[in-house]
């Protein structure tokens, strides 16, 4: 019988390389950001939710974070939640967020390993950045390893909505 890691990898591969794959029932995560606000996926029903795992030492992460910040500012139907992982201190993360003027909610995720890891509430995160996108019905519809930007998200949402509308007509 295959081990859990192998099964998780197969699950991840299905979504990482097939963003138009069917939606998957998502875990109702429970995150608290650095301002003390709690986020549950079920409370965000009706909005697109992008959960972005990143690390302070990751240059591609710092390249995408300002773009994701702009995405949330430009679209009222999207909530971006950043999960800071593998950092030395919370103060250093907050300093960098302030320096780069990141305003979307940030959760201090701690270390990537361990049973209490934020990763266990979402799905595999083989490296940073990795993003999960949830549709307004709380279904996980896309996993993107590597950098993601406004264009990728906007194009995916547009295609997803067209596909959904097409299915309604049939």
Sine and cosine of phi, psi and omega as CSV:
sin_phi,cos_phi,sin_psi,cos_psi,sin_omega,cos_omega
0.00,0.00,0.75,-0.66,-0.02,-1.00
-0.89,0.45,0.52,-0.86,0.02,-1.00
-0.98,0.18,0.20,-0.98,-0.07,-1.00
-0.87,0.49,-0.62,0.79,-0.02,-1.00
-0.89,0.45,-0.66,0.75,0.01,-1.00
-0.91,0.42,-0.69,0.72,0.02,-1.00
-0.89,0.45,-0.68,0.73,0.04,-1.00
-0.88,0.47,-0.64,0.77,0.02,-1.00
-0.90,0.44,-0.70,0.71,0.03,-1.00
-0.88,0.48,-0.69,0.72,0.04,-1.00
-0.85,0.52,-0.73,0.68,-0.02,-1.00
-0.88,0.47,-0.70,0.71,-0.02,-1.00
-0.87,0.49,-0.60,0.80,0.02,-1.00
-0.86,0.51,-0.60,0.80,-0.06,-1.00
-1.00,-0.05,-0.53,0.85,-0.04,-1.00
-0.91,0.41,-0.57,0.82,-0.08,-1.00
-0.94,-0.33,0.08,1.00,0.03,-1.00
-0.67,-0.75,0.94,0.35,-0.06,-1.00
-0.90,0.44,-0.26,0.97,0.05,-1.00
-1.00,-0.07,0.16,0.99,0.02,-1.00
-0.89,0.46,0.25,-0.97,0.00,-1.00
-0.87,0.50,0.45,-0.89,0.04,-1.00
-0.93,0.37,0.46,-0.89,-0.01,-1.00
-0.83,-0.55,0.68,-0.74,0.06,-1.00
-0.85,0.52,0.79,-0.62,-0.08,-1.00
-0.99,-0.14,0.40,-0.92,0.12,-0.99
-0.96,0.29,0.67,-0.74,0.03,-1.00
-0.98,0.18,1.00,0.08,-0.08,-1.00
-0.88,0.48,0.31,-0.95,0.02,-1.00
-0.71,-0.71,0.99,-0.16,-0.03,-1.00
-0.89,-0.46,0.56,-0.83,0.15,-0.99
-0.85,-0.53,0.83,-0.56,-0.05,-1.00
-0.99,0.14,0.03,-1.00,-0.08,-1.00
-0.93,0.37,-0.25,0.97,0.07,-1.00
-1.00,0.00,-0.06,1.00,0.01,-1.00
1.00,-0.04,0.06,1.00,0.02,-1.00
-0.99,0.12,0.69,-0.72,-0.01,-1.00
-0.99,-0.13,0.64,-0.77,0.02,-1.00
-0.83,-0.56,0.80,-0.60,0.15,-0.99
-0.87,-0.50,0.68,-0.74,0.00,-1.00
-0.82,0.57,-0.66,0.75,-0.04,-1.00
-0.89,0.46,-0.48,0.88,0.03,-1.00
-0.96,0.26,-0.26,0.96,-0.06,-1.00
-0.98,-0.18,0.19,0.98,0.00,-1.00
-0.82,0.57,0.68,-0.74,-0.04,-1.00
0.98,-0.18,-0.18,0.98,0.03,-1.00
-0.84,-0.55,0.45,-0.89,0.20,-0.98
-0.96,0.26,0.64,-0.77,0.00,-1.00
-0.80,-0.60,0.83,-0.55,0.06,-1.00
-0.93,-0.36,0.89,-0.45,0.07,-1.00
-0.97,-0.24,0.88,-0.48,-0.10,-0.99
-0.90,-0.44,0.90,-0.43,0.06,-1.00
-1.00,-0.01,0.79,-0.62,-0.05,-1.00
-0.55,-0.84,0.20,-0.98,0.03,-1.00
-0.72,-0.70,0.58,-0.81,-0.04,-1.00
-0.87,0.49,-0.45,0.89,-0.04,-1.00
-1.00,0.03,0.08,1.00,-0.12,-0.99
-0.99,-0.15,0.96,-0.26,0.00,-1.00
-0.84,0.54,-0.69,0.73,0.04,-1.00
-0.88,0.48,-0.51,0.86,0.02,-1.00
-0.89,0.45,-0.70,0.71,-0.02,-1.00
-0.94,0.34,-0.38,0.92,0.07,-1.00
-0.96,0.28,-0.59,0.80,-0.06,-1.00
-1.00,0.06,-0.45,0.89,-0.09,-1.00
-0.84,0.54,-0.71,0.70,0.03,-1.00
-0.88,0.47,-0.58,0.82,0.02,-1.00
-0.92,0.38,-0.64,0.77,0.05,-1.00
-0.92,0.39,-0.58,0.82,0.06,-1.00
-0.88,0.47,-0.70,0.71,0.05,-1.00
-0.89,0.46,-0.63,0.78,0.01,-1.00
-0.85,0.53,-0.74,0.67,-0.01,-1.00
-0.91,0.41,-0.58,0.81,0.02,-1.00
-0.93,0.37,-0.54,0.84,-0.08,-1.00
-1.00,0.07,-0.39,0.92,-0.08,-1.00
-0.83,-0.56,0.89,-0.45,0.00,-1.00
-0.97,0.24,-0.18,0.98,-0.02,-1.00
-1.00,-0.08,0.15,0.99,-0.01,-1.00
-0.83,-0.56,0.67,-0.74,0.16,-0.99
-0.89,-0.45,0.84,-0.55,0.08,-1.00
-0.98,-0.21,0.77,-0.64,0.08,-1.00
-0.83,-0.56,0.88,-0.47,0.03,-1.00
-1.00,-0.06,0.68,-0.73,0.04,-1.00
-0.91,-0.42,0.96,-0.28,0.03,-1.00
-0.97,0.22,0.79,-0.61,-0.06,-1.00
-0.81,-0.59,0.40,-0.92,0.16,-0.99
0.78,0.62,0.80,0.60,0.00,-1.00
-0.94,-0.34,0.32,-0.95,0.02,-1.00
-0.98,0.18,-0.69,0.73,0.00,-1.00
-0.52,-0.86,0.51,-0.86,0.04,-1.00
-0.89,0.46,-0.57,0.82,0.01,-1.00
-0.88,0.47,-0.64,0.77,-0.01,-1.00
-0.92,0.39,-0.60,0.80,0.04,-1.00
-0.91,0.41,-0.72,0.69,-0.01,-1.00
-0.90,0.44,-0.59,0.80,0.06,-1.00
-0.87,0.49,-0.74,0.68,-0.02,-1.00
-0.91,0.42,-0.62,0.78,0.04,-1.00
-0.89,0.46,-0.67,0.74,0.02,-1.00
-0.92,0.40,-0.68,0.73,0.00,-1.00
-0.87,0.49,-0.64,0.77,-0.03,-1.00
-1.00,-0.07,0.05,1.00,0.08,-1.00
0.84,0.54,0.70,0.71,0.05,-1.00
-1.00,0.08,0.81,-0.58,-0.10,-1.00
-0.92,-0.40,-0.22,0.98,0.00,-1.00
-0.96,0.29,0.33,-0.94,-0.07,-1.00
-0.86,0.50,0.71,-0.71,0.03,-1.00
-0.85,-0.53,0.76,-0.65,0.05,-1.00
-0.96,-0.29,0.72,-0.70,0.06,-1.00
-0.99,0.12,0.97,-0.26,-0.13,-0.99
-1.00,0.06,-0.24,0.97,0.01,-1.00
0.97,0.24,-0.63,-0.78,-0.02,-1.00
-1.00,0.03,0.45,-0.89,-0.04,-1.00
-0.98,0.22,-0.31,0.95,-0.02,-1.00
-0.98,-0.19,0.48,-0.88,0.07,-1.00
0.88,-0.47,0.44,-0.90,-0.07,-1.00
-0.93,0.36,-0.37,0.93,0.00,-1.00
-0.99,-0.13,0.20,0.98,-0.02,-1.00
-0.90,0.43,0.60,-0.80,0.08,-1.00
-0.86,0.51,-0.48,0.88,-0.01,-1.00
-0.86,0.50,-0.59,0.81,-0.03,-1.00
-0.90,0.43,-0.29,0.96,0.02,-1.00
-1.00,0.03,-0.13,0.99,-0.08,-1.00
-0.83,-0.56,-0.90,0.43,-0.03,-1.00
0.23,-0.97,-0.04,-1.00,-0.05,-1.00
-0.86,0.50,0.63,-0.77,0.09,-1.00
-0.74,-0.67,1.00,0.04,-0.08,-1.00
-0.94,0.34,-0.46,0.89,0.09,-1.00
-0.32,-0.95,0.13,-0.99,-0.03,-1.00
-0.96,-0.27,0.57,-0.82,-0.17,0.99
-0.98,0.19,0.45,-0.89,0.15,-0.99
-0.67,-0.74,0.71,-0.70,-0.06,-1.00
-0.81,-0.59,0.58,-0.82,0.09,-1.00
-0.88,-0.48,0.73,-0.68,0.03,-1.00
-0.90,-0.43,0.76,-0.65,0.02,-1.00
-0.92,-0.39,0.69,-0.72,0.05,-1.00
-0.97,0.25,0.23,-0.97,0.01,-1.00
-0.85,0.52,-0.31,0.95,0.06,-1.00
-1.00,-0.01,0.21,0.98,0.03,-1.00
0.95,0.31,0.26,0.97,0.07,-1.00
-1.00,0.06,0.68,-0.74,0.09,-1.00
-0.96,0.27,0.84,-0.55,-0.09,-1.00
-0.87,-0.49,-0.23,0.97,0.00,-1.00
-0.42,-0.91,0.63,-0.78,0.18,-0.98
-0.83,-0.56,0.75,-0.66,-0.01,-1.00
-0.78,-0.62,0.93,-0.38,0.13,-0.99
-1.00,0.09,0.63,-0.77,-0.03,-1.00
1.00,0.01,-0.09,-1.00,-0.09,-1.00
-0.91,0.42,0.59,-0.81,0.10,-1.00
-0.79,-0.62,0.50,-0.87,0.02,-1.00
-0.64,-0.77,0.03,-1.00,-0.03,-1.00
-0.83,0.56,-0.68,0.73,-0.04,-1.00
-0.88,0.48,-0.70,0.72,0.00,-1.00
-0.88,0.47,-0.73,0.68,-0.03,-1.00
-0.91,0.41,-0.74,0.67,-0.02,-1.00
-0.88,0.48,-0.68,0.74,0.02,-1.00
-0.91,0.41,-0.65,0.76,0.01,-1.00
-0.89,0.45,-0.74,0.67,-0.02,-1.00
-0.87,0.49,-0.68,0.73,0.03,-1.00
-0.86,0.51,-0.76,0.65,0.01,-1.00
-0.90,0.44,-0.64,0.77,0.01,-1.00
-0.89,0.45,-0.71,0.71,0.01,-1.00
-0.91,0.41,-0.64,0.77,0.05,-1.00
-0.88,0.47,-0.70,0.71,0.00,-1.00
-0.88,0.47,-0.68,0.73,0.01,-1.00
-0.90,0.43,-0.68,0.73,0.03,-1.00
-0.90,0.45,-0.64,0.77,0.00,-1.00
-0.89,0.45,-0.65,0.76,0.01,-1.00
-0.91,0.40,-0.55,0.83,0.04,-1.00
-0.91,0.42,-0.57,0.82,-0.02,-1.00
-0.95,0.31,-0.47,0.88,-0.05,-1.00
-1.00,0.07,0.00,0.00,0.00,0.00
